[in-house]
Amino acid sequence: MDARIKPPMELDNAWWWQMADEGKLGIQRCLGCQTLRHPPRPMCGDCHSLEWDAVESSGRGVICSYTVLRHPQFPGYEYPLIIILVDLEEGTRVTSQLVGCEPQDVDFGLPVEMLIQEDPDGFKLPVFKLRSEI
């Protein structure tokens, strides 16, 4: 498999990629009003505070929405790609890839859990898989 295109890692999001490298799904939290937000950004959209920290997500949630990408095909990805919008247990949303299932098996409201996918070059990326409810 060809190398995946790497995302930009800058001051506002480097901490998130560091948490992913440690096997964690990070969520940015405003220190002014405690609002959780993703994707990471410098200012809170609710109270406009520039102060924030990060919390570790449980990595559990449900599929809020999804799409199946077939084209264009970029190097480093296996197609079709199932891209999901996940309502996390913590109350915020994250967009990611659903792995280990076929497009026809995806539906709204299905429970998912995060796992870390590691590329051959060592790059780590949080992705999701379907979770069985017990």
C-alpha positions in Angstrom: 0.0 0.0 0.0 1.3 3.5 -0.8 1.8 6.0 2.0 -1.2 7.9 3.2 -1.2 11.6 2.7 -0.3 13.1 6.1 -2.4 15.9 7.7 -0.9 19.2 8.7 0.3 19.2 12.3 0.5 22.6 13.7 0.3 24.4 17.1 -3.5 24.1 17.3 -3.7 20.3 16.6 -0.3 18.7 17.3 -1.5 17.6 20.8 -4.4 15.7 19.1 -2.0 13.8 16.9 0.3 13.1 19.9 -2.7 11.6 21.8 -3.5 9.5 18.7 0.1 8.3 18.6 -0.4 7.2 22.3 -3.6 5.2 21.3 -6.0 7.8 22.6 -8.9 9.8 21.0 -8.5 13.4 22.3 -11.3 16.0 22.6 -10.5 19.7 23.1 -12.3 21.3 26.1 -12.8 25.0 26.7 -11.5 26.0 30.2 -13.9 29.0 30.2 -17.2 27.1 29.8 -16.2 23.4 29.6 -17.6 23.0 26.1 -16.1 20.1 24.2 -15.2 20.7 20.6 -13.8 18.9 17.6 -12.0 19.6 15.3 -9.5 21.4 17.5 -9.3 25.1 17.1 -7.9 28.1 19.0 -11.1 29.7 20.2 -14.3 28.4 21.8 -17.3 29.0 19.6 -19.6 29.4 22.7 -17.7 31.8 25.0 -14.8 32.9 22.8 -12.2 31.8 25.3 -8.7 31.0 24.1 -7.9 28.8 27.1 -8.4 25.1 26.7 -7.1 21.6 27.6 -7.8 18.1 26.3 -9.6 15.1 27.7 -9.5 11.5 26.5 -12.6 10.2 24.9 -14.0 6.8 25.8 -13.9 6.2 22.0 -17.5 5.0 22.1 -20.5 6.4 20.3 -23.1 5.9 17.6 -23.2 6.6 13.9 -25.0 9.9 13.3 -24.4 10.0 9.6 -22.2 8.3 6.9 -21.2 8.3 3.3 -19.3 5.8 1.1 -16.5 7.2 -1.0 -15.5 5.4 -4.1 -13.8 8.2 -6.1 -11.4 9.8 -6.4 -9.0 7.2 -5.0 -6.0 8.6 -3.1 -2.9 6.6 -2.3 -2.8 4.9 1.1 -6.5 4.1 1.3 -8.5 1.0 0.6 -11.7 1.7 -1.3 -14.6 1.9 -0.8 -14.1 4.2 2.2 -16.9 4.4 4.8 -16.7 7.8 6.4 -18.9 8.3 9.5 -20.0 11.1 11.7 -20.0 9.8 15.3 -21.9 11.1 18.2 -19.4 10.4 21.0 -20.6 9.4 24.5 -19.0 12.7 25.8 -21.5 14.8 23.8 -19.5 16.0 20.8 -19.0 14.7 17.3 -16.0 13.4 15.3 -15.7 12.4 11.7 -13.6 9.3 11.0 -13.4 6.1 8.9 -15.4 2.9 9.7 -13.3 -0.2 9.2 -14.0 -3.9 9.2 -17.4 -3.9 7.6 -19.1 -3.6 4.2 -20.9 -0.5 3.1 -24.3 -2.4 3.0 -23.9 -3.2 6.8 -23.7 0.5 7.8 -26.8 2.3 9.2 -27.7 5.3 11.4 -27.6 4.7 15.1 -25.3 1.7 15.1 -22.9 1.7 18.1 -19.2 2.1 17.3 -15.9 2.1 19.2 -12.5 3.7 18.3 -9.4 1.7 17.5 -6.0 2.9 16.3 -5.0 2.1 12.8 -1.2 2.1 12.3 0.2 2.5 8.8 3.4 0.6 7.8 5.4 3.8 8.3 4.2 4.1 11.9 1.6 6.8 11.4 -1.4 6.3 13.7 -4.9 7.3 13.0 -8.1 6.8 15.1 -10.7 4.9 13.2 -13.9 3.2 14.3 -15.4 -0.3 14.1 -18.9 -1.6 14.8 -19.5 -2.5 18.4 -21.8 -5.3 19.6 -24.2 -4.2 22.3 -24.4 -6.6 25.2 
